């Protein structure tokens, strides 16, 4: 179908904003895009989530490259996390087809609230630089972390970094920047698999996802570079308050039992 300049500009702008947050915090940005698509553009929840995964994979590439150039990606742990996350994404994409939209919206609203709490109370300087030795137990831990991230990503249409980053910091001793860069690298194949799986049941809008992704690439590059130069404490507090407002809207709509309809723009 023909895409108007207004639609193109809208999608690029949304992608840039999500990419900026993605690159700065090392998360997917789906928690920004999905509410916009559901509340503002009247997408069905599942269709918004599936389309968001396309954008997440695009923005993840740009962000991961920037972090990698600054030596802030732990590649070997990332391999094991990816193996777990791909299995989790496969499982999550199957589960999401079975859950009603309203329950997904409630879960998403709760997720946004948890993200806000994380932004408010997680110290950006938490974590260290000494990673644990790669023992069998640590490998199992990486695989389990990836599995949880993949399920989380596919079910809620987010990159999963919001779950993975605290795990890497608190349980594996990653610094904030190293956790963010590793998260961005891991979410690329995870989001792509989820989007591909949901394409089979007609949920993924690839043209829109690619337009959002093009904007996310630009935003993620800027956000990633800012992460090395700007203190994120003030931004974290403001962003947390924004997420609380958005989560309130999502939960309000879900609890009102208003039906959602998909669009194909």
N, C-alpha and C positions, 0 to 999 in steps of 0.2 A: 504494500500500500504506500501511497505518497505521504511523506513526512513534511509538515509545514516548518517554516523557519522558527516559529514560536515553539513548537514541540521540540525541535532540535535544541534550541537555546535553553529551554526548560530542563531537558534531560542532562545536558552538559553542565548546567549550573548546579543541579542536584548532585551530580557525580563529583564535581569539583569540591563541593562542601563536604561530602562524605569522605572523599579521598584525603582531604586535608586532615580530618579527624583520624582517619585510618593511619596515615603516615606518622602523625604526631604521637598517637598512643599505641600503635602496633596492633590495632583491632581492625575488624573487617569493614565497619561503617554501615552494616546492614541495619543496625538499630536506629540509624538516622533515616535511611531510605525507605524501609518498610512502613513505618508510620506515615511518612509523607505520601507514599503510594496508596495506602489503605484509607487514610483520613482525607487527604487532599485530592487524590486522583481516583478514588473509589474503586481501587483494585480489590479483588478478593484476597483474603489473607494469604492463602497458599500460593496464589499466583504471584503476589508481591514478593513473598519469601524466595520462591524459585528464581525469579528474575533478578533479585538482589544478589544471588550467588554468582551470577555472571559478572556483575560489576565488582564484586569482592575479589574475584580471581584477577581481574585486570589491575585494580589498584594495588593488590598484593605484590604483583610483579615489580611495579615501579618502586614501592616502598622497600621491598626486600633487597633490591639492587643497591639502593642508597645506603641502607644499613650494612650490607655486605662490604661495600667499599670502605666503610669505617670499621671493619672487622667486628661487627656486632651481630653476627649470625653464628650460632653453634651448629655447624653442619652435621657432625656425627650424631648428636642427640636428635637433630631434626629428622634424620633418616628414620629412626625408630618411631618418633612421634608421628611421622607421615604414614608409616605402615599401620599404626593403630587408628589414625584418623580416617584413612580410606575405608577401613572396615566399618568404622563408626558412621561415616557418611552414607555408606550403602545401607546399613541398618536404619539410620534415621530417615532416609528418603522413602523407605518402605513404610515406616511408622507414620509419617506425616500424611500419607494417603488415607489412613484409617481414622484420623482424629478430626472431629468437627471443627470448623473455623472458629466458633466461639471459644472453645477450649484452647485453641492455639493463641487467640488474642489475649485471653487471660494469662496464659503462660508468658506471652511476650510482654505484657504489662508488668508482671512480676519480675521478669528479666531486667527490664529497664530500671526498675526500682533498685534491684541488686547492683546494677552497674553504677547507679548514682551513689549508692553507699560506698562502693569500691572507690569511686573518684574522690569522695569526701574524706575517707579514712585511710586509704593506702598511701604511705609515704613514698614519693617518687624516688627517694634515695635508698629505699629498702633493698635488701639483697646484697650479694657480694660479688666477687670476681672468681672465687675458687669453686670450680664445678666438681661434683663428686666423681670418683673413679668409676669407670664403666664396668661395674660388676653385673652379675646376672640379675640381682635384685633391682639395681638402678635401671637396667634395660627394661625389665618388666614394668617399672614405674613409668618410664617414657611411653611404652606401648599402651598402658592403661590411661595415661593422660591424653594420648592421641585418640584413643577410642571414645573417651568422654567428649573430647572436643568435636570429633566428627559427628557423633549423634546430635549433639547440641547445635552444630552448624546446620545440618540438613533439616532438623525439625523446626528450627526457628528462623532460618534464612539469614544467619549471621556468620561471620567468619570463624567464630569460636575463640578468638584471641582473648576476649574478655574473661573467659574461663581459664584458658591455658596460661596466660601471663602470671596471675597470682600463684598458680601451681608451681611454675618454674621458679618464681622468686622465693616462695616460702618453703618449698620442699626440696629444691635442687640447687639453691644458692645462686641463681642467676641475678645479675644486676638488672635494673629496669630497662636499660637500653638493649642489653643482650637478649632479654626475654621478649622485648618488642620486635626486634629484628628476626629472631627465630620464629616467633609467632607468624609474622608476615610471610616468611618463606614456607611454612607448613600449610598455611591456609590456601595457598594457590591450588595445589592438586585436590585438596579437600573440597573446596567450593566448586571446582570444575566437575568433580565426580557427582556432587549433589545436584548441580544444575542439569547435567546430562541425564541422570536417573529420572529427574522430574520432567524432563522433556518428553519422555515416553508416554506420560499420561497427560500431556498437553498443558502443563503448568508453566513452563519456562518461556518467557517472551524474549527470545534472543536478540532481535533488533533493538528493542529498548534497553536490554541489558548491556549491549555493546555501546550504545550511545552514553549510558550512564558510566560505563567503564572507561570510555575515552576521557570523560571529565575527571574520573577518579584517578587516572594516571597522572594528570597534571596536578591535581590536588595532593596526591600522595607524595610526589616528588618534593613539593614545597613543605608539606607537613613533616616529612622525614628530616629535611635539612633544618627546620625549626627545632626539632626535638634535640638537636645537638647544641643549640644556641640559646634557647629560651627556657626559663624556669616555668614548669607547668603547674605550679601550685594554685595560682590565681585562676588560670584557665580551667583547672580541674573542678574548682568550687562552682564557677559559673556554669560549666557544662553539666555538673551534677544537678543543679537546680533546673536547668533546661530539661534534662531527662526525666526528672520527677514530674514536671508539667506534662510532658508528652505521655508518660506512663499513665498519668491520671486520665488523659483523654482516651487512650486505648482501652483502659479498663472500663471507663464509663460507657463507651460504645459497645463493648462486649456484653456488659451487664444489662444493657438496654435491649439486647436480643435483636438488634437491627440486622437484617440480612445484608450480605455483601455480594456484589456482582463484579465479574471480571471485565476488563476492557482490553483491547488489542493494540492500542496506540503504541 
